Amino acid sequence: MSLTMLDKELVAVAVSVAAGCRPCTTYHLMEARREGATDAEIEKAVAGAVCMRSSASEGMRRHALDQSPAKDGCGCATTDARAELIAVGASLAVNCTSNLDKHLAAARALGVPQDHLDEVAALVALIRSKAINHAEARLGGGTEGTPAASCVEPTAPTTCC
């Protein structure tokens, strides 16, 4: 059984924020709302992404300065599957393996099926590649573009950026 469209879009919002992609974030916010996401659900997804970005940056700062790692990583302690999927996606988006390990273990402990984790991984790969494309377009003098024109996959417009 696959993730619901609402869960996919909330994860996509978090991944887009964690990856730092404005066009993808704009697109997935619109899609999450279309799927019925509440302001509270969106705020929770965004907060998870921001927490992960901050934690990953702090972890790399500590590593670069040869300091011991922070004990709790991101400090998140969730008890619901959606929050863990959001944390897994955001961890992947920022390449934070310590938080990824923590949240994968928590997701598995909550009984999150492997196919849901695989869907999140595929979504992260797609969004990261789109985020890179948006940024690299600026090197050639382009702009971010509009989400509708540059983030939507023609074969699956409601599930990817």
ZAMARLUM-14920 format. One line per field, with one value per residue: x, y, z of N, C-alpha, C, CB in turn; chain; residue number from 1. Coordinates in pm, 1 decimal. Glycine has a CB too. Layout:
// residues N
n_x: [X|...]
n_y: [Y|...]
n_z: [Z|...]
ca_x: [X|...]
ca_y: [Y|...]
ca_z: [Z|...]
c_x: [X|...]
c_y: [Y|...]
c_z: [Z|...]
cb_x: [X|...]
cb_y: [Y|...]
cb_z: [Z|...]
chain: [A|...]
n: [NUM|...]
END
This chain:
// residues 161
n_x: [85.4|58.1|178.9|-51.1|-177.7|-183.3|3.5|234.2|259.9|298.5|541.2|689.3|679.3|835.8|1080.9|1140.9|1173.1|1388.5|1579.4|1611.4|1476.0|1296.2|1103.4|1014.1|915.4|705.5|539.3|478.4|357.0|120.9|10.0|-14.9|-204.7|-414.3|-462.9|-580.7|-437.7|-392.3|-323.2|-180.3|-70.6|97.9|267.8|391.5|531.0|707.1|846.7|975.7|1150.0|1309.9|1424.0|1578.3|1755.8|1893.9|2005.9|2168.1|2348.7|2470.7|2582.4|2773.4|2931.6|3039.3|3178.4|3368.0|3519.9|3635.7|3498.4|3311.2|3019.9|2681.1|2469.3|2196.2|2142.1|1908.7|1723.4|1457.4|1174.3|948.6|623.6|464.6|391.5|384.2|529.2|778.1|834.3|853.2|1078.4|1270.2|1272.7|1357.6|1606.5|1743.3|1739.1|1920.1|2146.9|2210.3|2332.9|2339.7|2101.2|1929.3|1968.5|1868.9|1596.5|1506.0|1521.6|1332.0|1101.2|1076.9|1036.7|785.5|642.9|638.3|604.2|846.3|803.0|689.6|903.6|1070.3|923.8|947.7|1225.7|1252.2|1104.9|1260.6|1495.8|1402.4|1316.3|1555.3|1710.5|1564.7|1585.9|1859.5|1874.5|1720.9|1884.1|2125.1|2041.1|2057.4|2325.7|2366.1|2241.9|1972.0|1651.6|1476.7|1231.2|884.6|683.8|489.3|585.8|843.3|874.1|701.7|647.1|555.1|431.9|333.6|187.5|78.9|232.4|499.0|770.8]
n_y: [-118.5|219.0|548.7|803.6|1069.2|1309.5|1263.5|1223.2|1477.8|1643.1|1541.5|1606.7|1887.1|1931.0|1816.9|1982.0|2229.6|2163.1|2104.1|2352.3|2465.8|2697.8|2710.2|2441.0|2418.9|2606.5|2487.3|2236.0|2318.3|2426.0|2192.2|2033.8|2176.4|2148.2|1881.6|1886.6|1958.7|2096.4|2417.7|2372.6|2116.4|2171.7|2359.4|2192.7|2014.4|2192.4|2290.3|2055.2|2019.7|2251.2|2215.4|1989.3|2087.5|2279.0|2118.7|1949.8|2135.1|2227.9|1987.9|1942.4|2167.4|2113.8|1880.2|1973.1|2136.5|1956.9|1874.6|1705.7|1520.9|1646.1|1520.3|1440.2|1474.4|1594.3|1642.3|1593.6|1414.4|1210.6|1058.0|968.0|822.6|981.7|1213.1|1099.2|1007.3|1252.5|1352.5|1161.6|1210.6|1482.6|1453.8|1299.3|1484.4|1677.0|1533.3|1419.3|1183.2|1088.7|1180.8|1064.1|788.4|778.9|853.9|669.5|436.0|499.3|524.7|264.7|132.2|224.0|83.2|158.5|79.5|-65.2|0.4|254.0|402.8|371.6|513.9|771.5|806.7|802.8|1031.0|1226.8|1205.2|1294.0|1560.2|1674.3|1662.2|1831.6|2068.4|2121.0|2160.3|2395.3|2577.8|2561.6|2663.0|2932.2|2985.2|2999.8|3234.1|3217.8|3213.2|3122.6|3037.2|2950.0|2753.0|2594.3|2577.1|2475.1|2281.1|2068.2|1735.3|1599.2|1347.6|1284.2|1498.1|1552.5|1436.2|1498.1|1732.3]
n_z: [0.0|-83.6|12.7|118.9|-88.4|48.8|256.6|96.5|-21.1|202.6|297.8|71.3|82.4|312.0|229.0|12.1|140.4|311.0|117.6|15.6|-201.4|-359.8|-583.7|-585.1|-323.8|-330.2|-524.0|-400.5|-163.3|-265.6|-376.4|-146.1|-3.2|-184.3|-148.7|94.5|322.1|643.4|797.3|1031.3|985.1|770.4|889.2|1077.1|909.9|782.4|1005.1|1085.9|870.7|885.0|1135.0|1078.3|882.1|1033.8|1234.1|1079.3|974.4|1209.7|1297.1|1094.8|1132.8|1384.7|1324.4|1134.0|1296.3|1457.8|1686.7|1940.5|1843.5|1865.8|2119.6|2080.6|1812.6|1593.0|1787.1|1770.8|1872.5|1782.4|1764.7|1566.8|1249.3|1012.1|1084.1|1124.0|865.3|737.3|871.8|792.8|514.1|508.8|633.2|444.4|235.5|319.3|351.5|604.2|781.6|1046.6|1165.0|981.5|1032.9|1295.2|1259.2|1071.7|1223.5|1418.7|1258.7|1162.3|1404.2|1461.6|1282.4|1014.7|680.9|452.5|182.7|199.3|295.8|78.7|-114.3|-11.1|-34.8|-315.2|-381.2|-257.2|-410.3|-659.9|-601.3|-506.6|-739.3|-905.9|-757.9|-778.6|-1054.9|-1078.8|-941.2|-1088.1|-1331.2|-1300.0|-1331.2|-1600.7|-1656.6|-1628.0|-1454.1|-1151.9|-1241.9|-1289.9|-1069.1|-1200.4|-1459.0|-1435.7|-1237.7|-1253.3|-1332.5|-1635.8|-1654.3|-1404.8|-1250.5|-996.2|-800.8|-796.5|-814.0]
ca_x: [0.0|142.7|145.5|-160.7|-130.7|-158.8|132.6|339.6|278.3|358.5|682.6|749.3|698.6|952.0|1200.8|1167.5|1228.1|1520.4|1669.1|1626.2|1425.0|1174.6|998.1|957.7|836.5|582.3|456.4|429.1|260.9|-4.7|-43.0|-54.0|-334.1|-513.1|-492.7|-652.1|-349.0|-425.8|-209.4|-102.6|6.6|204.3|364.1|466.9|623.4|811.0|928.3|1062.1|1254.5|1399.8|1498.7|1677.1|1859.9|1974.3|2082.0|2271.7|2451.2|2544.0|2663.0|2889.3|3019.1|3111.1|3271.1|3476.5|3603.2|3682.0|3429.6|3225.3|2885.3|2573.1|2418.4|2064.2|2120.7|1809.4|1643.6|1317.1|1127.1|810.6|558.8|371.4|457.0|400.7|640.0|902.8|858.8|900.0|1215.8|1353.7|1287.6|1440.8|1743.0|1801.2|1754.6|2038.1|2257.3|2245.7|2322.5|2309.6|1956.8|1863.5|1970.2|1778.0|1456.4|1473.3|1496.0|1203.4|994.4|1061.5|978.4|643.2|580.7|630.3|648.6|960.8|761.9|670.3|1038.2|1118.0|854.9|1010.0|1358.3|1234.3|1060.2|1378.4|1584.7|1341.9|1318.4|1694.1|1757.3|1497.2|1644.5|1989.6|1847.9|1677.0|1999.7|2220.4|1987.6|2104.4|2462.8|2357.1|2166.8|1828.7|1591.6|1414.9|1114.6|762.4|665.4|410.9|664.0|973.1|878.0|602.8|674.8|433.3|366.6|273.3|191.3|34.8|316.1|638.6|792.0]
ca_y: [0.0|337.7|666.0|886.3|1189.6|1411.2|1234.1|1250.4|1621.8|1699.8|1503.8|1686.2|2023.0|1927.2|1790.8|2103.4|2328.9|2116.3|2116.3|2494.6|2494.3|2780.2|2667.2|2313.5|2446.9|2671.2|2387.0|2134.3|2382.7|2432.5|2056.2|1988.5|2240.6|2084.4|1750.7|1907.8|1983.5|2209.9|2504.8|2305.8|2008.2|2233.7|2415.4|2081.8|1966.2|2294.7|2290.6|1937.7|2045.8|2353.7|2149.0|1901.0|2172.0|2338.3|2011.9|1905.3|2240.6|2224.2|1866.1|1963.3|2265.7|2042.9|1787.3|2050.5|2191.3|1841.7|1872.6|1588.0|1545.4|1670.7|1391.2|1402.8|1508.8|1697.6|1667.7|1557.3|1286.5|1203.1|929.2|933.4|778.8|1091.8|1297.4|1027.1|1010.6|1389.0|1361.1|1079.9|1284.4|1601.6|1405.6|1263.9|1605.5|1751.3|1436.7|1406.2|1040.1|1058.7|1198.1|962.8|662.7|794.6|857.9|541.3|342.1|536.2|490.7|119.0|94.6|257.0|-5.1|217.0|-21.5|-32.2|65.7|396.7|461.2|375.7|625.3|894.9|815.4|839.9|1169.9|1308.1|1206.1|1379.9|1700.5|1721.0|1685.4|1953.2|2182.4|2146.6|2218.0|2534.3|2658.7|2565.5|2747.0|3068.9|2998.6|3037.1|3357.1|3193.9|3241.8|3005.4|2995.6|2931.9|2613.2|2521.5|2555.1|2412.6|2178.8|1963.7|1625.7|1585.5|1218.3|1269.1|1634.0|1570.7|1367.9|1537.5|1871.5]
ca_z: [0.0|-92.4|93.2|68.6|-156.8|150.8|318.9|-1.7|-39.5|323.5|292.0|-36.7|134.6|401.8|149.1|-65.9|233.6|352.9|2.2|-13.6|-335.3|-356.1|-676.0|-540.1|-203.7|-375.0|-590.1|-307.8|-73.1|-340.2|-387.2|-11.7|25.3|-271.9|-89.0|219.5|435.8|728.9|829.5|1136.5|923.7|691.6|984.3|1135.8|807.2|764.8|1127.1|1080.2|771.3|938.1|1242.6|1017.0|820.6|1142.0|1297.4|985.9|969.8|1336.5|1296.4|1008.1|1199.1|1491.3|1259.0|1073.2|1403.9|1534.9|1815.2|1953.7|1790.0|1960.9|2166.0|2033.0|1672.4|1568.1|1906.5|1747.2|1925.3|1738.3|1788.1|1459.9|1127.1|917.0|1130.1|1098.4|720.9|710.8|922.6|704.1|389.4|530.4|660.4|314.7|154.8|363.3|367.4|745.2|808.2|1187.5|1182.7|899.8|1108.8|1408.8|1217.5|1010.0|1333.5|1480.4|1164.4|1163.4|1533.4|1452.9|1185.0|881.1|583.6|368.6|58.7|227.7|301.7|-60.1|-181.0|37.6|-96.5|-456.2|-382.1|-224.7|-527.1|-761.8|-558.5|-504.5|-876.6|-953.8|-686.6|-841.1|-1186.8|-1061.0|-903.0|-1198.8|-1439.0|-1274.5|-1381.1|-1741.9|-1669.7|-1613.6|-1324.2|-1090.8|-1318.4|-1213.3|-1035.7|-1300.2|-1579.9|-1418.2|-1133.7|-1271.8|-1424.4|-1715.6|-1638.1|-1271.8|-1198.3|-859.0|-704.2|-800.6|-850.8]
c_x: [89.4|93.3|23.4|-101.2|-102.5|-23.9|248.1|366.1|336.0|506.2|753.1|771.3|824.5|1081.3|1238.3|1227.6|1369.2|1622.3|1691.5|1576.2|1292.4|1068.2|933.3|870.7|703.1|486.8|396.5|339.5|123.3|-69.4|-88.3|-188.6|-445.2|-554.6|-558.2|-565.1|-394.1|-301.9|-120.0|-17.3|122.9|310.7|450.9|569.6|738.9|902.8|1023.8|1177.8|1356.7|1485.6|1610.5|1789.3|1952.5|2063.5|2195.7|2384.6|2534.9|2633.1|2787.4|2985.3|3103.3|3214.3|3392.0|3571.7|3655.1|3626.4|3340.9|3086.0|2785.8|2509.7|2288.4|2039.9|2019.0|1724.3|1496.7|1287.4|979.2|754.2|457.3|446.5|481.0|518.3|774.5|935.1|908.9|1044.9|1312.1|1378.2|1378.4|1585.5|1814.4|1829.9|1879.9|2157.6|2302.9|2226.8|2291.2|2160.3|1878.5|1857.1|1870.2|1631.8|1413.7|1439.8|1361.1|1086.9|969.6|998.7|828.3|569.5|563.2|683.0|763.7|918.0|732.9|805.4|1096.9|1053.0|916.2|1146.6|1348.7|1192.1|1176.8|1471.1|1531.9|1353.2|1460.8|1744.1|1693.1|1557.3|1779.4|1969.5|1805.6|1796.1|2097.8|2172.0|2033.7|2246.6|2464.5|2274.9|2017.0|1778.9|1530.4|1298.9|992.5|743.5|591.1|494.4|788.9|977.8|790.8|650.9|548.2|361.7|297.9|268.6|149.9|127.9|460.3|653.5|863.9]
c_y: [124.1|448.7|736.8|1007.8|1300.9|1387.9|1263.6|1399.6|1689.2|1664.1|1588.1|1831.6|2026.1|1907.0|1915.0|2213.1|2288.7|2130.9|2262.2|2534.3|2570.0|2734.6|2535.7|2334.1|2508.1|2569.4|2288.9|2192.6|2388.5|2293.6|2002.1|2049.4|2179.4|1947.5|1762.5|1930.5|2107.3|2296.6|2438.1|2192.9|2063.7|2292.0|2306.8|2027.0|2064.8|2298.7|2170.9|1957.7|2145.7|2295.7|2063.0|1980.2|2229.7|2233.6|1963.8|2007.9|2240.9|2100.9|1880.3|2065.6|2196.8|1947.4|1862.7|2106.8|2082.5|1841.3|1749.4|1620.0|1574.6|1536.6|1349.3|1434.9|1621.4|1728.5|1633.8|1422.2|1277.9|1065.1|897.3|910.7|893.7|1180.1|1229.0|1022.8|1148.6|1403.6|1279.8|1155.4|1405.4|1562.3|1368.8|1388.5|1683.6|1660.3|1419.2|1260.0|1007.7|1074.3|1096.5|829.9|667.0|783.4|733.5|438.5|371.9|499.9|340.2|70.5|123.3|170.2|53.6|113.9|27.8|37.6|214.1|467.1|471.4|490.3|758.2|913.1|857.5|986.4|1264.1|1317.0|1299.1|1527.5|1753.6|1748.4|1810.9|2077.4|2220.2|2210.9|2364.0|2624.2|2671.4|2651.0|2890.4|3090.5|3044.2|3162.5|3339.6|3235.0|3113.8|2953.7|2984.3|2785.2|2535.5|2489.2|2472.0|2302.0|2058.5|1860.2|1601.4|1452.5|1202.2|1403.1|1647.3|1506.8|1412.9|1682.4|1882.6]
c_z: [0.0|-0.2|33.8|-1.6|-56.4|217.8|223.8|-13.9|84.9|332.8|186.3|5.5|220.9|324.3|69.2|20.5|274.8|240.8|-38.2|-151.0|-327.8|-456.3|-632.6|-416.1|-241.7|-435.9|-489.3|-198.3|-139.1|-347.7|-251.5|25.9|-59.6|-216.4|48.5|341.0|512.6|749.2|933.6|1078.8|842.1|783.4|1046.8|1036.4|787.8|886.6|1128.9|983.9|823.0|1050.5|1183.5|952.0|926.1|1207.3|1207.6|977.9|1096.1|1343.8|1210.3|1067.0|1304.6|1432.2|1204.3|1178.6|1497.2|1676.5|1821.4|1900.7|1901.1|1995.8|2099.8|1885.8|1661.9|1690.3|1891.7|1810.9|1891.0|1765.1|1680.3|1329.6|1029.8|956.1|1106.7|949.3|678.0|754.1|836.2|573.9|403.3|559.7|531.5|231.5|191.7|391.1|511.5|789.0|953.7|1215.2|1099.0|974.9|1224.0|1364.9|1139.5|1117.9|1398.8|1389.8|1164.6|1293.0|1537.0|1350.4|1046.7|780.8|496.1|239.4|79.9|234.3|160.8|-138.0|-139.2|-28.0|-242.7|-469.3|-353.3|-345.2|-635.3|-723.0|-555.5|-645.7|-935.2|-887.4|-747.0|-977.7|-1177.0|-1029.5|-1019.0|-1315.2|-1422.6|-1326.0|-1526.2|-1764.3|-1658.3|-1476.5|-1270.9|-1172.1|-1229.3|-1182.6|-1143.0|-1423.5|-1555.3|-1314.4|-1161.9|-1371.9|-1505.1|-1694.3|-1503.8|-1200.8|-1053.1|-757.3|-705.8|-842.4|-981.6]
cb_x: [-96.8|148.1|266.4|-256.9|-234.2|-271.4|137.8|301.7|146.1|284.4|698.8|660.5|574.1|935.8|1178.6|1039.0|1137.3|1513.3|1612.8|1768.7|1407.5|1210.0|1055.1|1070.3|912.9|613.4|538.5|546.1|308.5|19.6|62.3|54.0|-325.9|-456.2|-365.3|-738.3|-203.5|-482.0|-258.5|-196.2|-83.7|147.2|291.4|371.1|548.9|747.3|837.8|981.9|1192.8|1319.5|1403.9|1610.8|1796.3|1883.3|1990.2|2211.7|2386.4|2446.6|2580.3|2844.4|2936.1|3012.4|3200.0|3419.2|3524.5|3833.3|3346.3|3217.8|2837.7|2466.7|2398.7|1961.3|2073.6|1721.1|1656.3|1285.5|1152.1|799.3|491.6|265.9|374.7|272.5|623.4|894.3|730.3|811.5|1222.0|1286.9|1153.2|1384.5|1739.8|1707.3|1632.9|2005.2|2374.9|2159.3|2449.8|2391.0|1915.0|1937.2|2111.4|1802.1|1432.0|1590.4|1609.2|1199.7|1029.9|1196.5|1049.0|626.4|450.3|711.8|532.1|1039.6|639.0|592.4|1131.3|1089.3|703.8|1023.9|1431.0|1129.4|948.0|1453.9|1600.9|1194.3|1253.4|1784.7|1726.0|1344.6|1660.5|2071.4|1740.0|1571.4|2069.8|2248.3|1834.1|2098.5|2537.9|2298.1|2198.4|1796.8|1484.9|1368.5|1141.0|641.0|592.5|287.6|702.5|1070.9|837.5|470.7|720.3|466.4|466.2|351.7|104.9|-102.5|310.3|716.0|868.8]
cb_y: [0.2|388.0|763.2|929.8|1236.6|1411.1|1088.1|1192.7|1686.5|1650.6|1352.1|1681.3|2070.0|1815.8|1670.6|2153.8|2343.5|1970.7|2038.2|2533.6|2363.9|2924.9|2652.5|2212.0|2540.5|2781.9|2311.3|2061.9|2525.6|2488.7|1963.4|2026.7|2392.6|2069.0|1668.9|1793.6|2000.3|2161.7|2642.5|2250.5|1921.6|2343.1|2492.9|1969.5|1944.2|2433.7|2288.4|1815.5|2097.4|2475.7|2061.9|1810.7|2286.2|2402.9|1895.5|1881.2|2378.0|2226.0|1749.3|2008.2|2380.0|1965.4|1710.4|2164.4|2294.1|1839.7|2002.1|1541.1|1425.4|1770.3|1395.4|1470.7|1385.8|1656.6|1809.4|1553.7|1273.5|1237.3|927.8|1043.6|671.8|1175.5|1331.2|885.0|974.0|1492.9|1312.2|941.8|1328.1|1686.5|1284.2|1170.0|1694.4|1831.2|1479.8|1502.3|972.5|1150.9|1341.4|945.2|634.3|929.6|980.7|491.4|349.6|686.7|539.0|51.2|169.6|403.8|-46.8|351.6|-63.0|-158.3|-3.6|416.5|376.3|241.8|623.8|892.6|681.1|748.4|1191.1|1249.2|1064.5|1342.1|1715.8|1618.0|1563.3|1945.7|2149.9|2015.5|2137.7|2544.2|2597.7|2425.6|2740.9|3099.6|2866.0|2924.1|3420.1|3047.8|3354.9|3037.3|2863.0|2987.5|2601.9|2602.5|2686.7|2515.0|2238.0|2023.1|1495.9|1601.3|1109.1|1166.8|1719.9|1515.0|1222.8|1447.9|1943.7]
cb_z: [123.4|-236.1|101.2|184.3|-260.7|255.7|363.8|-138.4|-76.0|448.4|260.8|-161.4|216.9|505.5|54.3|-131.5|358.8|398.4|-116.2|-0.8|-415.1|-383.1|-816.3|-510.0|-108.5|-476.7|-694.6|-244.5|-34.6|-482.6|-447.6|93.7|-0.4|-415.0|-77.4|245.1|388.3|865.4|881.0|1245.2|834.8|599.6|1093.8|1180.6|673.8|741.4|1252.6|1039.6|641.7|989.0|1329.9|914.1|739.2|1247.9|1332.5|845.8|950.2|1455.3|1247.5|869.6|1263.0|1581.1|1145.2|989.1|1484.0|1539.6|1836.5|2101.3|1708.3|1902.5|2313.6|2115.6|1592.1|1454.6|1944.9|1595.2|2081.7|1590.3|1923.8|1442.1|1060.4|908.9|1279.1|1154.1|643.3|783.6|1068.1|675.8|339.7|646.3|754.6|238.1|170.4|487.7|284.2|833.1|768.7|1281.3|1144.6|765.6|1162.8|1477.7|1133.5|922.1|1439.0|1512.2|1021.8|1143.1|1647.5|1417.2|1234.7|872.6|495.2|336.0|1.4|360.7|393.2|-130.2|-148.3|192.4|-85.5|-523.0|-279.3|-103.2|-583.3|-783.0|-420.0|-435.6|-965.8|-925.5|-536.7|-854.5|-1258.5|-948.3|-780.8|-1247.4|-1441.9|-1124.9|-1367.3|-1821.3|-1798.4|-1638.3|-1334.0|-951.5|-1388.1|-1288.8|-906.5|-1340.4|-1640.1|-1382.3|-1004.7|-1317.1|-1348.2|-1861.1|-1655.9|-1187.1|-1280.2|-842.5|-727.7|-894.9|-744.1]
chain: [A|A|A|A|A|A|A|A|A|A|A|A|A|A|A|A|A|A|A|A|A|A|A|A|A|A|A|A|A|A|A|A|A|A|A|A|A|A|A|A|A|A|A|A|A|A|A|A|A|A|A|A|A|A|A|A|A|A|A|A|A|A|A|A|A|A|A|A|A|A|A|A|A|A|A|A|A|A|A|A|A|A|A|A|A|A|A|A|A|A|A|A|A|A|A|A|A|A|A|A|A|A|A|A|A|A|A|A|A|A|A|A|A|A|A|A|A|A|A|A|A|A|A|A|A|A|A|A|A|A|A|A|A|A|A|A|A|A|A|A|A|A|A|A|A|A|A|A|A|A|A|A|A|A|A|A|A|A|A|A|A]
n: [1|2|3|4|5|6|7|8|9|10|11|12|13|14|15|16|17|18|19|20|21|22|23|24|25|26|27|28|29|30|31|32|33|34|35|36|37|38|39|40|41|42|43|44|45|46|47|48|49|50|51|52|53|54|55|56|57|58|59|60|61|62|63|64|65|66|67|68|69|70|71|72|73|74|75|76|77|78|79|80|81|82|83|84|85|86|87|88|89|90|91|92|93|94|95|96|97|98|99|100|101|102|103|104|105|106|107|108|109|110|111|112|113|114|115|116|117|118|119|120|121|122|123|124|125|126|127|128|129|130|131|132|133|134|135|136|137|138|139|140|141|142|143|144|145|146|147|148|149|150|151|152|153|154|155|156|157|158|159|160|161]
END
